[in-house]
Amino acid sequence: MFHKRLADTASAALDTADLASLQAAQRHVLSHGNGADRQRAAYRRRGHLPDVVDHLIHLMTAVDYGSDRREASDAP
């Protein structure tokens, strides 16, 4: 997979903290999908394009509480 090759290549140039950030981001994308995946999921829920816009607005205006932050796709 491309992301694995990219991570393997980049990890050689990263310090421990950056490597941990890269691995966390990689786990997040693998478990939650990327932005396009989440936008398509927002659209699929009801088939309305405004739902995608609402999803993006929610995501961009969410308060960041660090590791406790929930993704818009995780919201009930």
C-alpha positions in Angstrom: 0.0 0.0 0.0 1.1 3.5 -0.8 0.6 4.9 2.7 2.8 2.1 4.2 5.6 2.8 1.8 5.3 6.6 2.4 5.4 6.1 6.2 8.4 3.7 5.9 10.3 6.2 3.8 9.4 9.2 5.9 10.1 7.5 9.3 13.8 7.3 8.5 13.9 11.1 8.6 11.7 11.7 11.6 12.5 12.1 15.2 10.6 10.1 17.9 7.9 12.7 18.4 7.3 13.3 14.7 7.2 9.5 14.1 4.6 9.1 16.9 2.5 11.8 15.2 2.8 10.1 11.8 1.8 6.8 13.3 -1.2 8.3 15.1 -2.3 10.0 11.9 -1.9 6.8 10.0 -4.0 4.9 12.5 -6.7 7.6 12.4 -7.0 7.5 8.6 -7.1 3.7 8.6 -9.8 3.6 11.2 -11.9 6.7 10.2 -11.1 7.1 6.5 -9.8 10.3 5.0 -11.8 13.5 4.5 -13.3 12.4 1.2 -14.5 9.1 2.8 -16.2 11.1 5.6 -17.8 13.5 3.2 -19.2 10.6 1.1 -20.5 9.0 4.3 -22.2 12.3 5.2 -23.8 12.4 1.8 -24.9 8.8 1.9 -26.8 9.2 5.2 -29.7 11.1 3.5 -28.5 11.8 0.0 -28.4 15.5 0.5 -25.4 17.6 -0.5 -26.1 20.2 2.2 -25.3 17.4 4.7 -21.8 17.4 3.4 -21.5 21.2 3.9 -22.9 20.8 7.4 -20.3 18.1 8.1 -17.5 20.4 6.9 -18.8 23.3 8.9 -19.0 21.2 12.1 -15.5 19.8 11.5 -14.0 23.2 10.9 -15.7 24.9 13.9 -15.3 22.1 16.4 -13.3 23.0 19.5 -10.1 21.0 19.7 -9.7 19.4 23.2 -6.6 17.5 22.2 -6.8 13.7 22.3 -10.4 13.9 23.7 -11.7 15.6 20.5 -14.3 13.5 18.6 -14.4 13.6 14.9 -17.6 14.8 13.3 -18.1 11.3 11.8 -18.1 9.9 15.4 -20.9 12.2 16.5 -24.2 10.5 17.4 
